[in-house]
Amino acid sequence: MTEASLSALVPDREILEDTIRSTYDFIVCGGGSAGCVVARRLAENPEVSVLLLEAGGSDRVPSIIDSTQWMWNIGTERDWGYKAQPSPTVNGRTPLLPMGKVLGGGSSVNGSVWARGHKHDFDFWAKEAGDDGWNYESVLGIYRRIEKWNGTPDAHRRGSDGILNILQPEDPIPLVEGLIKGAEAIGIPFVDDINGAAMEGEGGCGLPNVLVQDGNQRVSMAATYIHPFMGRPNLHILLCAEIVGLKFSGKRATGVTFVRRGRTYTVGADKEIILSMGAINTPKLLMLSGIGDQKELKRHGIDVRQHLPGVGKNFQDHILLAGCCWEYITPEPPRNNAAEFVFIAKSDSSLPTPDLMPVLEETPFGSEVTAKQYDLPVGPASAWTLAPGLARPDSRGEILLNSSNPLDAPLIFANFLSAESDMKAMLRCVEMCREIGNSDFCAPYRLRECMPGDLKGADMENFIRNAAGTYFHESCSAKMGRDEMSVVDGSLKVYGIDGLRIADASIMPAISTGNTMAPTVIIGERAGEILKAAYAI
Ligand SMILES: Cc1cc2nc3c(=O)[nH]c(=O)nc-3n(C[C@H](O)[C@H](O)[C@H](O)COP(=O)(O)OP(=O)(O)OC[C@H]3O[C@@H](n4cnc5c(N)ncnc54)[C@H](O)[C@@H]3O)c2cc1C
């Protein structure tokens, strides 16, 4: 990224501390994939005052702007640095759970894949919420409105003049053609648009959709929804502002407390507070504020404001294996987002909807255990990995407080592979990835299979437990629904509390099929629609 292209970006226009007002109409907590969308939609009305608080800093960083560098943000100050608690289901390991800590949140540090979810996902959300506003037909309307899809036109499903520039990676590495043919040979059809009709049926294989423009420039939710609105007098944006508590008057949320550069501030919300801090920090703040399972709250001496046993429960992530890996004959540097091939398929043809979503990683990719066990080649261009992944895991995790100190990381029990059905699906997924990678179609790109090889029975299961980790899709930990474990209703209101809604990946009743940013943007858009209607703004 050159200085010239950097300076062409909209400059940061966060407000100065002495201009913070004592109250706003709305406070949006967390400027990530959903928070940027909600703040923008509310601020579109110049009569409405909005404060957007974000714990991370500016997104004007080369490793964010250049979407091909996404993985270099992991482990930096732009990542919350979370880790799962040790679990026997992954042989006692503690997989990393990276989450973006910067304006734009995950959308600023992610792999730029735009995966819209399956029809079944949204129809299930609508059923759980008891609200057709969440069903596939309604959600298609939002996608058509916000997308600027540059691929094969599909007027019913895809938008062409929205604000999000969406492409298929151009000029992918030649291996992608081999993988497509290998997948077709085992019955997974190539589809021209992996977000089109395939996501109403059996899935397919092909290139992902990616959010980029002008070469590899990232199209994040901060860049699209917020940068053009910076400097508007009714939208105040404060970076490096870590929210540590909510204020209440009885059962009504009235304000937010945050810490910035060592100073503590409290700001009021005349209308509502929207939590968009992601699937780990949203349930954490709820619990710190006395909203959660009363047993868990009492354990930390927190007064119970509202007993909601579902807070922090139902945690989900697509489980990804690091992975099935082959050494190149001729080294090939990664291109585009370094993940130019995906397939969505069923592990068992009797399933109603696809449950597998492996992805190509154009590098050697091992876990901290498998990378040592196997002789993986060195250097990003030396090998490629077809990483098996689950689209509809049955394993459920939970998030608990470590203490009542808001600055302490919570305890995250990811429980990957705790459901037997997930191991069964993963075994089939590894088999399919190996069939594709070892097919004649991939022979021109394959010197040898590095990992896992033809393991059987317990040995293969052990490999899977050593290789399993996050797909970076933490979600579902404050689910929308109508049963006693639900945290929000169909209009995203927290049960039992006034003036408080949640709009982020934590409200998904079940994780979507495919990467989670696009459905989270839909959640942000729905929140905008719902709030605009509720307040006639
Ligand atoms: C490395 C990585 C790669 C990924 N790749 C893809 C991909 O290619 N495609 C895809 O679809 N998805 C991908 N994802 C997932 C996707 O980015 C997330 O699902 C999505 O961003 C979730 O949106 P969210 O709004 O729920 O939370 P986030 O986007 O995580 O936003 C939450 C925001 O709240 C802020 N926040 C949290 N706590 C506080 C606090 N106490 N005070 C103030 N602010 C706070 C955070 O800093 C963050 O900015 C990836 C994620 C990561 C981390």
The ligand as an SDF file (V2000), in Angstrom:
LIG
                    3D

 53 58  0  0  0  0  0  0  0  0999 V2000
   -9.2250  -13.5190   11.3300 C   0  0  0  0  0  0  0  0  0  0  0  0
  -10.6680  -13.5790   10.9200 C   0  0  0  0  0  0  0  0  0  0  0  0
  -11.0130  -13.9880    9.6340 C   0  0  0  0  0  0  0  0  0  0  0  0
  -12.3550  -14.0550    9.2710 C   0  0  0  0  0  0  0  0  0  0  0  0
  -12.6680  -14.3150    7.9560 N   0  0  0  0  0  0  0  0  0  0  0  0
  -13.9560  -14.1580    7.5480 C   0  0  0  0  0  0  0  0  0  0  0  0
  -14.2850  -14.1520    6.1740 C   0  0  0  0  0  0  0  0  0  0  0  0
  -13.4320  -14.2170    5.2860 O   0  0  0  0  0  0  0  0  0  0  0  0
  -15.5920  -14.0190    5.8340 N   0  0  0  0  0  0  0  0  0  0  0  0
  -16.5820  -13.8970    6.7720 C   0  0  0  0  0  0  0  0  0  0  0  0
  -17.7660  -13.8450    6.4120 O   0  0  0  0  0  0  0  0  0  0  0  0
  -16.2830  -13.8580    8.0760 N   0  0  0  0  0  0  0  0  0  0  0  0
  -14.9990  -13.9340    8.4860 C   0  0  0  0  0  0  0  0  0  0  0  0
  -14.6910  -13.7840    9.7950 N   0  0  0  0  0  0  0  0  0  0  0  0
  -15.8030  -13.6160   10.7590 C   0  0  0  0  0  0  0  0  0  0  0  0
  -16.4920  -12.2640   10.6950 C   0  0  0  0  0  0  0  0  0  0  0  0
  -15.5550  -11.2290   10.5780 O   0  0  0  0  0  0  0  0  0  0  0  0
  -17.3510  -12.1260   11.9530 C   0  0  0  0  0  0  0  0  0  0  0  0
  -18.3390  -13.1470   11.9430 O   0  0  0  0  0  0  0  0  0  0  0  0
  -18.0660  -10.7820   12.0370 C   0  0  0  0  0  0  0  0  0  0  0  0
  -17.1600   -9.7140   11.9790 O   0  0  0  0  0  0  0  0  0  0  0  0
  -18.8500  -10.7080   13.3470 C   0  0  0  0  0  0  0  0  0  0  0  0
  -19.4370   -9.4530   13.4420 O   0  0  0  0  0  0  0  0  0  0  0  0
  -19.8880   -8.8400   14.8370 P   0  0  0  0  0  0  0  0  0  0  0  0
  -20.4640   -7.5130   14.5370 O   0  0  0  0  0  0  0  0  0  0  0  0
  -20.7030   -9.8440   15.5520 O   0  0  0  0  0  0  0  0  0  0  0  0
  -18.5530   -8.6860   15.6880 O   0  0  0  0  0  0  0  0  0  0  0  0
  -17.1910   -7.9640   15.3160 P   0  0  0  0  0  0  0  0  0  0  0  0
  -17.0810   -7.7130   13.8640 O   0  0  0  0  0  0  0  0  0  0  0  0
  -16.1320   -8.7820   15.9810 O   0  0  0  0  0  0  0  0  0  0  0  0
  -17.3310   -6.5490   16.0200 O   0  0  0  0  0  0  0  0  0  0  0  0
  -17.3480   -6.3580   17.4000 C   0  0  0  0  0  0  0  0  0  0  0  0
  -16.6970   -5.0020   17.6640 C   0  0  0  0  0  0  0  0  0  0  0  0
  -16.9520   -4.6140   19.0060 O   0  0  0  0  0  0  0  0  0  0  0  0
  -15.7590   -4.1190   19.5800 C   0  0  0  0  0  0  0  0  0  0  0  0
  -15.8240   -4.3520   21.0220 N   0  0  0  0  0  0  0  0  0  0  0  0
  -15.8350   -5.5310   21.6810 C   0  0  0  0  0  0  0  0  0  0  0  0
  -15.8640   -5.3370   23.0130 N   0  0  0  0  0  0  0  0  0  0  0  0
  -15.8920   -4.0030   23.2100 C   0  0  0  0  0  0  0  0  0  0  0  0
  -15.9180   -3.1900   24.3680 C   0  0  0  0  0  0  0  0  0  0  0  0
  -15.9270   -3.7130   25.5890 N   0  0  0  0  0  0  0  0  0  0  0  0
  -15.9330   -1.8440   24.2010 N   0  0  0  0  0  0  0  0  0  0  0  0
  -15.9370   -1.2810   22.9580 C   0  0  0  0  0  0  0  0  0  0  0  0
  -15.8830   -2.0210   21.8200 N   0  0  0  0  0  0  0  0  0  0  0  0
  -15.8710   -3.3710   21.9390 C   0  0  0  0  0  0  0  0  0  0  0  0
  -14.6730   -4.9450   18.9140 C   0  0  0  0  0  0  0  0  0  0  0  0
  -13.4080   -4.3490   19.0500 O   0  0  0  0  0  0  0  0  0  0  0  0
  -15.1850   -5.0470   17.4960 C   0  0  0  0  0  0  0  0  0  0  0  0
  -14.7670   -3.9630   16.7020 O   0  0  0  0  0  0  0  0  0  0  0  0
  -13.3650  -13.7170   10.2160 C   0  0  0  0  0  0  0  0  0  0  0  0
  -13.0250  -13.2890   11.4850 C   0  0  0  0  0  0  0  0  0  0  0  0
  -11.6870  -13.2000   11.8490 C   0  0  0  0  0  0  0  0  0  0  0  0
  -11.3400  -12.7300   13.2290 C   0  0  0  0  0  0  0  0  0  0  0  0
  1  2  1  0
  2  3  1  0
  2 52  2  0
  3  4  2  0
  4  5  1  0
  4 50  1  0
  5  6  2  0
  6  7  1  0
  6 13  1  0
  7  8  2  0
  7  9  1  0
  9 10  1  0
 10 11  2  0
 10 12  1  0
 12 13  2  0
 13 14  1  0
 14 15  1  0
 14 50  1  0
 15 16  1  0
 16 17  1  0
 16 18  1  0
 18 19  1  0
 18 20  1  0
 20 21  1  0
 20 22  1  0
 22 23  1  0
 23 24  1  0
 24 25  2  0
 24 26  1  0
 24 27  1  0
 27 28  1  0
 28 29  2  0
 28 30  1  0
 28 31  1  0
 31 32  1  0
 32 33  1  0
 33 34  1  0
 33 48  1  0
 34 35  1  0
 35 36  1  0
 35 46  1  0
 36 37  1  0
 36 45  1  0
 37 38  2  0
 38 39  1  0
 39 40  1  0
 39 45  2  0
 40 41  1  0
 40 42  2  0
 42 43  1  0
 43 44  2  0
 44 45  1  0
 46 47  1  0
 46 48  1  0
 48 49  1  0
 50 51  2  0
 51 52  1  0
 52 53  1  0
M  END
$$$$
